[in-house]
Amino acid sequence: MRPTASGAVAQSARPNILIILTDDQSTGELSAMPKTTAWLRKGGTLFDRGFVTTPLCCPSRSTIFSGRYIHNHGNTQNDHPFNLDQSATFQRYLQDAGYTTALDGKFLTGWPNTTNPPHFGRFTITSGGYYGAYFRSNTGGYKNPATYSTTYLTQKALEDIDVFERNDAKPWLLYVTPHAPHRDFTPEAKYANANVGTWDGNPAVFEADRRDKPPYVRASHITFAEGASVRRQQLRTLISVDDMVDAIFRKLQARGEAQNTLAIFSSDNGFLHGEHGLQRKAVPYTGSIGVPFLIRWPGHVPAGRVDSRFIANVDIAPSLLAAAGIKPALKYPFDGKAMLSPSGLTDAAHAPLFLEYHFSPDFNDVPPWRSIRTKAYQYIQTYDKSGNVTFREYYDLVKDPWQNQNLLADGNSANDPDVAALSAKIAMYAKCVGALCP
């Protein structure tokens, strides 16, 4: 719905919904995205404690769609995309409520391009890649354009908005998910040597003694130079995403829809650049679970604000439906919190945040783990394949935000937490459903 002649939008109007989801972008990687910062950071609210509950592609995206933890939605690995019940996703509920829907980019890792993504009326899907990527559209068949993939998806997103606006009275959902900054970290040719500034690393990159970490962490030896090199290339790929965001919002402005569009920018997981000797996702440390999380909804969500509550990918589905005023008969209860309402931000908050990772053959050296995180601490339990706890970690996030000192391995029992109580909480959260989840 467009603004009235006075520029106001009726409070009862359901917002258009725009979600832009990058792949493997950690919290600190907005530095190369000034246009995104202008549109969504200055024009909206930045959640500086944004997380994913499982830092792996397909499980995380399934949590986004369903609003459920992986122990409930069942997509625990990248090669199990069909485990997710597609009849209980936000796109299904929005479509049933009258939204026109479109997807441009990745759907679920392992999802074949030959199979339509359910509940998206328009789609251009890809399995990923930068140059030479394959796409399939329900409006144009298979394409293998020479165009850089982010640029191609930008064109498709702009086309979708033009199609949406043929029926201006109907709200729409546009889900755009480029490959960047995922491996193989290939920038667009014009940005191949772009200046993205210098990076001095952080204390976790230079952790001198990792004997307090699990064996799989101790076995990794990524250097600061190696991590910095990958990070630099990732930032260069994100410049094209920055162009994408700018082009989409300029189109929304031109179409008179910028004011009545609820936009969320985030990523499916973070990525470590040498922290604790690691260069990867799928691990429980801050750089892996932390993602950018910005919400823009003029007149509803404050502009230029930083919100320090926990927010996670599990909150997206319930928040979208609540913002649109949609109350469907849910097939399964949401595990996440509705952080939005038709009037804007709610008071919902996680206390604590629960994190979990099940074994995945993509990263067969990373054992299963579960974790509890608050603003004050993070407790982590690592398991063998039989479910036995093999390692425990506890970090004081106030004194040690970079997680360099596992207090359970410092030889000082006086600073140890009540491990039995924390373990009991994890056991409870690992089976939680709906309102019983933290």
FENTAWO-V258289 format. One record per residue. N is the residue number from 1. RES is the residue in three letters. SS is DSSP state (A for helix, B for strand, O for the rest). OMEGA is omega as a letter, one per 30 degrees, with the letter a starting at -180 (* if undefined). Layout:
N;RES;SS;OMEGA
N;RES;SS;OMEGA
This chain:
1;MET;O;l
2;ARG;O;l
3;PRO;O;l
4;THR;O;a
5;ALA;O;l
6;SER;O;a
7;GLY;O;a
8;ALA;O;l
9;VAL;O;a
10;ALA;O;a
11;GLN;O;a
12;SER;O;a
13;ALA;O;l
14;ARG;O;a
15;PRO;O;l
16;ASN;B;a
17;ILE;B;l
18;LEU;B;l
19;ILE;B;l
20;ILE;B;a
21;LEU;B;l
22;THR;B;a
23;ASP;O;l
24;ASP;O;l
25;GLN;O;l
26;SER;O;a
27;THR;O;a
28;GLY;O;a
29;GLU;O;l
30;LEU;O;a
31;SER;O;l
32;ALA;O;a
33;MET;O;a
34;PRO;A;a
35;LYS;A;l
36;THR;A;l
37;THR;A;a
38;ALA;A;a
39;TRP;A;a
40;LEU;A;l
41;ARG;A;l
42;LYS;O;a
43;GLY;O;a
44;GLY;O;a
45;THR;B;l
46;LEU;B;l
47;PHE;B;a
48;ASP;B;l
49;ARG;B;l
50;GLY;B;a
51;PHE;B;l
52;VAL;O;a
53;THR;O;l
54;THR;O;a
55;PRO;O;l
56;LEU;O;a
57;CYS;A;a
58;CYS;A;l
59;PRO;A;a
60;SER;A;a
61;ARG;A;l
62;SER;A;l
63;THR;A;l
64;ILE;A;a
65;PHE;A;a
66;SER;A;a
67;GLY;O;a
68;ARG;O;l
69;TYR;O;a
70;ILE;A;l
71;HIS;A;l
72;ASN;A;a
73;HIS;A;l
74;GLY;O;l
75;ASN;O;a
76;THR;O;a
77;GLN;O;l
78;ASN;O;a
79;ASP;O;l
80;HIS;O;a
81;PRO;A;a
82;PHE;A;l
83;ASN;A;a
84;LEU;O;l
85;ASP;O;a
86;GLN;A;l
87;SER;A;a
88;ALA;A;l
89;THR;O;a
90;PHE;A;l
91;GLN;A;l
92;ARG;A;a
93;TYR;A;l
94;LEU;A;l
95;GLN;A;l
96;ASP;A;a
97;ALA;O;l
98;GLY;O;l
99;TYR;O;l
100;THR;B;a
101;THR;B;l
102;ALA;B;l
103;LEU;B;l
104;ASP;B;l
105;GLY;B;a
106;LYS;O;l
107;PHE;O;l
108;LEU;O;l
109;THR;O;a
110;GLY;O;l
111;TRP;O;a
112;PRO;O;l
113;ASN;O;l
114;THR;O;a
115;THR;O;a
116;ASN;O;l
117;PRO;O;a
118;PRO;O;l
119;HIS;O;l
120;PHE;O;a
121;GLY;O;l
122;ARG;B;l
123;PHE;B;l
124;THR;B;a
125;ILE;B;l
126;THR;B;l
127;SER;O;l
128;GLY;O;a
129;GLY;O;a
130;TYR;O;l
131;TYR;O;l
132;GLY;O;a
133;ALA;O;l
134;TYR;O;l
135;PHE;B;l
136;ARG;B;a
137;SER;B;l
138;ASN;O;l
139;THR;O;a
140;GLY;O;l
141;GLY;B;a
142;TYR;B;l
143;LYS;B;l
144;ASN;O;a
145;PRO;O;l
146;ALA;O;a
147;THR;O;l
148;TYR;O;a
149;SER;A;l
150;THR;A;l
151;THR;A;l
152;TYR;A;l
153;LEU;A;l
154;THR;A;l
155;GLN;A;a
156;LYS;A;l
157;ALA;A;l
158;LEU;A;l
159;GLU;A;a
160;ASP;A;l
161;ILE;A;l
162;ASP;A;l
163;VAL;A;l
164;PHE;A;a
165;GLU;A;l
166;ARG;A;l
167;ASN;A;a
168;ASP;O;a
169;ALA;O;a
170;LYS;O;l
171;PRO;O;a
172;TRP;B;l
173;LEU;B;l
174;LEU;B;a
175;TYR;B;a
176;VAL;B;a
177;THR;B;a
178;PRO;O;l
179;HIS;O;a
180;ALA;O;f
181;PRO;O;a
182;HIS;O;l
183;ARG;O;g
184;ASP;O;l
185;PHE;O;a
186;THR;O;l
187;PRO;O;l
188;GLU;O;a
189;ALA;A;a
190;LYS;A;l
191;TYR;A;a
192;ALA;O;a
193;ASN;O;a
194;ALA;O;l
195;ASN;O;l
196;VAL;O;l
197;GLY;O;l
198;THR;O;l
199;TRP;O;a
200;ASP;O;a
201;GLY;O;l
202;ASN;O;a
203;PRO;O;l
204;ALA;O;l
205;VAL;O;a
206;PHE;O;l
207;GLU;O;a
208;ALA;O;a
209;ASP;O;a
210;ARG;O;l
211;ARG;O;l
212;ASP;O;a
213;LYS;O;l
214;PRO;O;a
215;PRO;A;a
216;TYR;A;l
217;VAL;A;l
218;ARG;A;a
219;ALA;O;a
220;SER;O;a
221;HIS;O;l
222;ILE;O;a
223;THR;O;l
224;PHE;A;a
225;ALA;A;l
226;GLU;A;l
227;GLY;A;a
228;ALA;A;l
229;SER;A;l
230;VAL;A;a
231;ARG;A;a
232;ARG;A;l
233;GLN;A;l
234;GLN;A;l
235;LEU;A;l
236;ARG;A;l
237;THR;A;a
238;LEU;A;l
239;ILE;A;l
240;SER;A;l
241;VAL;A;l
242;ASP;A;l
243;ASP;A;l
244;MET;A;a
245;VAL;A;a
246;ASP;A;a
247;ALA;A;a
248;ILE;A;a
249;PHE;A;l
250;ARG;A;l
251;LYS;A;l
252;LEU;A;l
253;GLN;A;a
254;ALA;A;a
255;ARG;O;l
256;GLY;O;a
257;GLU;O;a
258;ALA;O;a
259;GLN;O;a
260;ASN;O;l
261;THR;B;l
262;LEU;B;a
263;ALA;B;l
264;ILE;B;l
265;PHE;B;l
266;SER;B;l
267;SER;B;a
268;ASP;O;l
269;ASN;O;l
270;GLY;O;a
271;PHE;O;l
272;LEU;O;a
273;HIS;O;a
274;GLY;O;l
275;GLU;A;a
276;HIS;A;l
277;GLY;A;a
278;LEU;O;l
279;GLN;O;a
280;ARG;O;l
281;LYS;O;l
282;ALA;O;a
283;VAL;O;a
284;PRO;O;a
285;TYR;O;a
286;THR;A;a
287;GLY;A;a
288;SER;A;a
289;ILE;A;a
290;GLY;B;a
291;VAL;O;l
292;PRO;O;a
293;PHE;O;a
294;LEU;B;l
295;ILE;B;l
296;ARG;B;l
297;TRP;O;a
298;PRO;O;a
299;GLY;O;a
300;HIS;O;a
301;VAL;O;a
302;PRO;O;l
303;ALA;O;l
304;GLY;O;a
305;ARG;B;l
306;VAL;B;a
307;ASP;B;a
308;SER;B;l
309;ARG;B;l
310;PHE;B;l
311;ILE;B;a
312;ALA;B;l
313;ASN;A;l
314;VAL;A;a
315;ASP;A;a
316;ILE;A;a
317;ALA;A;l
318;PRO;A;a
319;SER;A;a
320;LEU;A;a
321;LEU;A;l
322;ALA;A;l
323;ALA;A;a
324;ALA;O;a
325;GLY;O;a
326;ILE;O;a
327;LYS;O;a
328;PRO;O;l
329;ALA;O;a
330;LEU;O;l
331;LYS;O;l
332;TYR;O;l
333;PRO;O;l
334;PHE;O;l
335;ASP;O;a
336;GLY;O;a
337;LYS;O;l
338;ALA;O;a
339;MET;O;a
340;LEU;B;l
341;SER;B;l
342;PRO;O;a
343;SER;O;l
344;GLY;B;a
345;LEU;B;l
346;THR;O;l
347;ASP;O;a
348;ALA;O;l
349;ALA;O;l
350;HIS;O;l
351;ALA;O;f
352;PRO;O;l
353;LEU;B;l
354;PHE;B;a
355;LEU;B;a
356;GLU;B;l
357;TYR;B;l
358;HIS;O;a
359;PHE;O;l
360;SER;O;a
361;PRO;A;l
362;ASP;A;a
363;PHE;A;a
364;ASN;O;l
365;ASP;O;l
366;VAL;O;a
367;PRO;O;l
368;PRO;O;l
369;TRP;B;l
370;ARG;B;a
371;SER;B;l
372;ILE;B;l
373;ARG;B;l
374;THR;O;l
375;LYS;O;a
376;ALA;O;a
377;TYR;B;l
378;GLN;B;l
379;TYR;B;a
380;ILE;B;l
381;GLN;B;l
382;THR;B;a
383;TYR;B;l
384;ASP;O;a
385;LYS;O;l
386;SER;O;l
387;GLY;O;l
388;ASN;O;l
389;VAL;B;a
390;THR;B;a
391;PHE;B;l
392;ARG;B;l
393;GLU;B;l
394;TYR;B;a
395;TYR;B;l
396;ASP;B;a
397;LEU;O;l
398;VAL;O;a
399;LYS;O;a
400;ASP;O;a
401;PRO;O;a
402;TRP;O;l
403;GLN;O;l
404;ASN;O;a
405;GLN;O;l
406;ASN;O;a
407;LEU;A;l
408;LEU;A;a
409;ALA;A;a
410;ASP;O;l
411;GLY;O;a
412;ASN;O;a
413;SER;A;a
414;ALA;A;a
415;ASN;A;a
416;ASP;O;l
417;PRO;O;l
418;ASP;O;a
419;VAL;A;a
420;ALA;A;l
421;ALA;A;l
422;LEU;A;l
423;SER;A;l
424;ALA;A;l
425;LYS;A;l
426;ILE;A;l
427;ALA;A;l
428;MET;A;a
429;TYR;A;a
430;ALA;O;l
431;LYS;O;a
432;CYS;O;l
433;VAL;O;l
434;GLY;A;a
435;ALA;A;l
436;LEU;A;l
437;CYS;O;a
438;PRO;O;*
